[in-house]
Amino acid sequence: MITKADLLRCWTISGECRSIRNRIERLRAAMECATSQIKKIPAKRTRKDKLGVQIAKLDELERSLVERAIALEEICKKIDAWAYDNLTPTQALIIRLRYADRLPWWIVADKSNYSVRHCTRIHGAILEKIS
């Protein structure tokens, strides 16, 4: 059995993963810029130290992402197992798209071939089953 708190946890962890991925991309872009500058400028100790700090931060973020991804996978397995036993395939798809993939309603509607309004109705029916 799952609860609304499980769905909220899935939504939250999915958002955290997306945020960490964005931070990693920004940091990698900054590091690429910094390394190209290091090649052009004579060696300076402070520039290399800054790059070292960025590498350490990148490693920390990647480890954090792995931890969050594992937590997301565990909660998604729990939700998927419950959905398989208790929901129709359409309802299971809507729950997966909305919470695990953290998609806005208009994309959920597009991927499920329903209107946004109908998707939110299906979502309401799912929440009734959970309560």
C-alpha positions in Angstrom: 0.0 0.0 0.0 1.2 3.5 -0.8 0.3 6.8 0.7 0.0 10.3 -0.5 3.3 10.9 1.4 5.0 8.3 -0.8 3.8 10.2 -3.9 5.0 13.5 -2.5 8.3 11.9 -1.6 8.6 10.6 -5.2 7.8 14.1 -6.6 10.3 15.7 -4.2 13.2 13.3 -4.9 12.6 13.6 -8.7 12.8 17.3 -8.4 16.0 17.1 -6.4 17.6 14.8 -9.0 16.7 17.3 -11.8 18.1 20.2 -9.8 21.4 18.3 -9.1 21.7 17.4 -12.7 21.3 21.1 -13.7 23.9 22.1 -11.1 26.3 19.5 -12.5 25.8 20.8 -16.0 26.5 24.4 -15.0 29.6 23.4 -13.0 31.0 21.4 -15.9 30.4 24.3 -18.3 32.2 26.6 -15.9 35.1 24.1 -15.5 35.4 23.8 -19.3 35.6 27.6 -19.6 38.2 27.7 -16.8 40.4 25.0 -18.3 40.4 26.8 -21.7 41.6 29.9 -19.8 44.3 28.0 -17.9 45.8 26.8 -21.2 46.0 30.4 -22.5 47.4 32.0 -19.3 50.8 31.3 -17.7 50.5 29.0 -14.7 49.0 30.6 -11.6 48.5 28.6 -8.4 45.2 30.3 -7.6 43.5 29.3 -10.9 44.5 25.6 -10.4 43.2 25.7 -6.8 39.9 27.0 -8.0 39.6 24.3 -10.5 40.4 21.7 -7.8 37.6 23.1 -5.6 35.3 22.8 -8.6 36.3 19.2 -9.2 35.6 18.4 -5.6 32.2 20.1 -5.8 31.4 18.1 -9.0 32.3 14.9 -7.3 30.1 15.8 -4.3 27.2 16.6 -6.6 27.6 13.4 -8.6 27.6 11.3 -5.4 24.5 13.1 -4.1 22.8 12.5 -7.5 23.6 8.8 -7.2 22.1 8.6 -3.7 19.0 10.5 -4.8 18.6 8.3 -7.9 18.7 5.2 -5.7 16.1 6.6 -3.4 13.9 7.6 -6.4 14.2 4.1 -7.9 13.2 2.5 -4.6 10.1 4.6 -4.2 9.2 4.2 -7.9 9.4 0.4 -7.5 7.0 0.6 -4.6 4.6 2.9 -6.5 4.8 0.8 -9.7 4.1 -2.5 -7.8 1.1 -1.0 -6.1 -0.1 0.6 -9.4 0.2 -2.7 -11.2 -2.0 -4.4 -8.6 -4.5 -1.7 -8.0 -4.8 0.6 -11.1 -5.6 0.4 -14.7 -2.7 0.8 -17.2 -3.8 4.4 -18.0 -3.9 5.3 -14.3 -0.5 3.7 -13.7 0.9 5.7 -16.6 -0.5 9.0 -15.3 1.0 8.4 -11.8 4.3 7.5 -13.3 4.5 10.5 -15.6 3.3 12.9 -13.0 5.3 11.8 -10.0 8.4 9.8 -11.1 9.0 11.8 -14.3 7.7 15.0 -12.7 6.0 16.2 -15.8 3.5 19.1 -16.0 -0.1 18.2 -16.7 -0.1 19.3 -20.3 2.8 16.8 -21.1 1.1 14.1 -19.1 -2.0 14.7 -21.1 -0.1 14.6 -24.4 1.7 11.4 -23.6 -1.4 9.6 -22.3 -3.6 10.9 -25.2 -6.2 12.5 -22.9 -7.0 16.1 -22.1 -5.5 17.8 -19.1 -8.9 18.0 -17.5 -9.4 14.2 -17.9 -5.9 13.5 -16.6 -6.6 15.5 -13.4 -9.9 13.6 -13.0 -8.1 10.3 -13.3 -5.5 11.6 -10.8 -8.3 12.5 -8.4 -9.7 9.0 -8.7 -6.3 7.5 -8.0 -5.9 9.7 -4.9 -9.3 8.5 -3.7 -8.1 4.9 -3.9 -5.0 5.8 -1.9 -6.9 7.5 0.9 
